[in-house]
């Protein structure tokens, strides 16, 4: 007589198929979750820049034109591990009355945010915050721009 211990090959194949199915469903969700976390870091950095810009306007009656230290600078350094390029402060216009700024930063080349076409994060002196599609990477499902707070606005084709 044959002993009934162990698993048959069919049972093992069924278990492998179920695990593969679960992984196929879970992995894209995990990637989206990681991307939202990285996007949140970028949004926090831009909010910090905006807060420092407003303090600079109160102290010196003009916005900073330099990201780092130096005359007219914000005194910031890019945080380690952030997946965005340092934002240039070229959108600052101190010649107008009142002064204004629009600061945008795009995902770093080679990052998963750049690969998914996540778009640039932008903020201005009016407190408006949005995400805009990068040229050549398509558009967002909800249009060309997307408010930070709008969770329904996704990159075209994103699950």
LINTAHU-V457774 format. One line per field, one symbol per residue. psi: psi as a letter, one per 40 degrees, with the letter a starting at -180 (. if undefined). burial: I if it has 9 or more other ideal C-beta (glycine too) atoms within 8 Angstrom, else O. A space follows every 10 residues. Layout:
# LINTAHU-V457774
psi: ???
burial: ???
This chain:
# LINTAHU-V457774
psi: ihhfiaiidd dddddddddd dddddddddd dddddddddd dddddddddd ddddddddde fiiiehdaii heiefiihii eifiihhife ehgedihiii ihhihiiihe iddddefdii hiiieeehhi hiiiheeaii deadihideh eehihhei.
burial: OOOOOOOOOO OIOOOOOOOO OOOOOOOOIO IIOIIOOIIO IIIOIIIIII OIIIOIIOOO OIIIOIIIOO OOIIOIOOOO OIIIOOIOIO IIOOOOOOII IIIIIIIIOO IIIIOIIIII IIIIIOOOII IIIIOOOOOI OOOOIIIIOO OOIOIIOOO
